[in-house]
Amino acid sequence: VKAEIIAIGTEILLGEIADTNSSFIAAELPRLGIDVYWISSVGDNRERLLEALNRAWERSDLVFTTGGLGPSEGDITRSTMAALVGEQLTLDPAVVEKLRARFARIGREMTASNIKQAGIIPSATFIPNSRGTAPGWWLEKSGKILIAMPGPPAEMRGMWENEVLPRLKQLPTGSVLVSRTIKLWGIAESAVNDMFLPLFSSANPTLAIYAKADGIHIRIAAKAPDENIAREMISPIEKILRKELGNVVWGSDNDAMEDVVAKLFAEKKLSLAVVEGFTGGLLMNTLCDCPGNIHYFKGGLVAGSAGLLNEAGIDYGLTENPEALAVVIRRHFKADIGLSVTNIPTGEQPAVNASGGVHVGVAVGGTTRRITLSSVRERARAKRWVVSAALFELFKTLEAVGLEQ
Amino acid sequence: VKAEIIAIGTEILLGEIADTNSSFIAAELPRLGIDVYWISSVGDNRERLLEALNRAWERSDLVFTTGGLGPSEGDITRSTMAALVGEQLTLDPAVVEKLRARFARIGREMTASNIKQAGIIPSATFIPNSRGTAPGWWLEKSGKILIAMPGPPAEMRGMWENEVLPRLKQLPTGSVLVSRTIKLWGIAESAVNDMFLPLFSSANPTLAIYAKADGIHIRIAAKAPDENIAREMISPIEKILRKELGNVVWGSDNDAMEDVVAKLFAEKKLSLAVVEGFTGGLLMNTLCDCPGNIHYFKGGLVAGSAGLLNEAGIDYGLTENPEALAVVIRRHFKADIGLSVTNIPTGEQPAVNASGGVHVGVAVGGTTRRITLSSVRERARAKRWVVSAALFELFKTLEAVGLEQ
């Protein structure tokens, strides 16, 4: 099945908004056995949109569009699609009623331009939109399918999950692509490449390596007639990878490091306190984004200008020593594990802005340790990298708890 | 001048990487008087790339491509462009030498596939790449221009700034587009719309409103034969907007709230301490991303599970009261201004995870105040929104310092 994605909206051509919908849809299709050959963006211009739709309709089996379903003059997706298949737009009275009820509920008046969103043609059916007023269209004609979704990413993703994806799964594509991602920290891309060189030349399943902010991802992807067969093709390769890679593996598929860490804290019934220099709060912010944080995160300090730590009741002399700082912060917040991130090179330097090596100190039980990181990345990337390194230290620390006893 | 942008790479069609280059280029072109009519992505497939280039070459005056200039088998941009204009690829000995020297410098051997990057055709000249090995191409033929740039965004942006943009500025497009953005907080998009309704119907300059994470942006854009005339068209409208909007304006153009705040802290020679509940460190992290933070940011606390504040030496009873908490954190860190973010509804609730109203407390001089925010946004957006609201409170607070004396 050949697919094509078209993002509609002049604001994309002006660079005012980035089209994130197309890349979201493109990432979803391979596992359905659907191949994307073209992605394009066009403005709110009838002639050029019709040209793009005509070409897509001719060369692809399945066309996805996003955008242009709103109530304004510039929203021309529905009328242009009607022109594409030579059909007449009419208003669906049931949808007009639903729109009216929705506007009444949010206390706004429905205008004539809103009614436009109830327009439909004989070959199309509405796709419900649970997060906005504009329903989508599912258009089937002459063996081709055209799916029109709204532009706002939250609305589009809701419609995708609830409506479009379940229906696409019913399409007979003949094959599925199943993938499995294994996530690593503390190993270089080239080292992974060299370790598994013969596997990388396999045509099915394929192996691919990606360098991401949270480490190296290895993706195993198998094409097969159904999901079970694909999984059986993946499983032995995953076993080999895990065996060879050992303890640099911290997660798989959609795992985020902070979630993996939160789960381990819950399992081991331990708590955490943090002091952050270089990362300025980014580590704690990442921990707090994870719903489980309340069960283990006791709180922490963000280091500011030089005098801070002393004033906050911590011995300033200790700040040159990341392990000692981890011990102090743990005691200060009565936590089981203390973690420090700092790049203070001398007692006179401020903690936040100094460049150069960054230290992560961990205090757990009667032991402490430090790792030293040096980075040539620009500041924002360096901060994310240090946060990942600190999370991985927590992961290793928590995994070891219990084993040593 | 009609322009078109093509992103090349199968990984884009698979949704493995998002094409951010096209939106970057699209945002740069309007101020040069260049209109973008088409943006598209194609895979590393000769037939489909040639089809896309042929169509672009026919319908556009200026074609930008990104990607496909690397050393691997899949990098087919150069050879496909040679086919497009019917010319023969040859190696440029001077560029081969430069590549060889570059590889020697980084201690790697140059392979046969790297030499590919020294290929050129008679109608094209090389565009230097200061951040990578692959030079770009500037191809001119039959009154059309094709500009090929590398895919990695850092390399592409470096080439854009240093090489492509200066040359594009020389193109006689007949007009330039100059824009000016005014940034607001604490006013609704619809209210701005209603205030300046007559201005929004102006065709040149045009006015546009955007709702962003840091508030409402109003963009005034003027098309004129040169920059000075455009600025003269913008200036009276900016004056009207600023006069009517008054103190909801906090910045313009590329200003970020944290930079505006850092500048005011420096001007007024004041310092800050922060305690964060709901936002979990995001506010301090934002402040610390701004280079000037070391001069005013004394440090702060991130609130964790219920017992934290007490253990950190702050009276827990006060945490129900954002103003009192701002006073305590200020004293604790010996700062001039204390700021608290919290959503603790009762003394028994934890600070980080509760939903509902969020309070920002400010203590400065002998006065304190609070603002209460309620949000229906999902958590990540709500956090960013609260951080912006807190930064705007700091902005207002700092602007008022000195005036009241």
Interface residues (C-beta under 8 A of the other chain):
Chain A: I12 L13 L14 G15 E16 I17 A18 D19 T20 S22 S23 F24 I25 A26 A27 E28 L29 P30 V36 Y37 W38 I39 S40 S41 V42 G43 R48 Y210 S271 A273 V274 E276 T279 G280 G281 L282 L283 M284 N285 L287 C288 D289 P291 N293 I294 H295 Y296 F297 K298 G299 G300 L301 V302 A303 G304 S305 G307 L308 L309 E311 A312 G313 H332 F333 K334 P350 V352 N353 R379 A380 K383
Chain B: I12 L13 L14 G15 E16 I17 A18 D19 T20 S22 S23 F24 I25 A26 A27 E28 L29 P30 V36 Y37 W38 I39 S40 S41 V42 G43 R48 Y210 S271 A273 V274 E276 T279 G280 G281 L282 L283 M284 N285 L287 C288 D289 P291 N293 I294 H295 Y296 F297 K298 G299 G300 L301 V302 A303 G304 S305 G307 L308 L309 E311 A312 G313 H332 F333 K334 P350 V352 N353 R379 A380 K383
